[in-house]
Amino acid sequence: MAFLPYSKGKSKHDLAVELLEQAKEWGLTPIYTLFDAWYASQKVLKTVIRLGWHFVTRLRKNRYLDGKKLKTRYRHPNWHTIGKLKGGIEVKVFRRASKFYTTSDTSLEWKAVKKLYKIRAEIEEVFRVLKQECGWQGVQQRNIKTYTNHLTFGLGSICFSGARYKKKLK
């Protein structure tokens, strides 16, 4: 488990790249890296590929694929295609209604992408609970060590409560 608290200075994309590189140093070898459209920057996507992993994420409708805006590529609400994002990043893009999903693993079909992206949504739910129920939103600590301890305790409590909850289900 690792995180880097955001503070002015580095961008959230820079912090994401640092975390990805730290994961590689620790010997983690995920097949897929999952994140939302906000982190789907050229910098993050290229880092995931450079580390030898694949990504599954959403793209904003104003992103360009093969030099053309996604929202204007095809009129049909459900399609998929292989192309290149800015920076020469080869991806497979799926449009479902007004949303665009993408992966660097061009062999994946829609069902697999949908299943993987759903896992990302479950992770986001953990962070929603941490913010709303465990006081992560608007933390008052000014000292980075105190702030980090607060966040670590929150993550630990979520992990502990999740393990207790699973035992009750068995």
Disulfide bonds with the S-S distance in Angstrom:
none
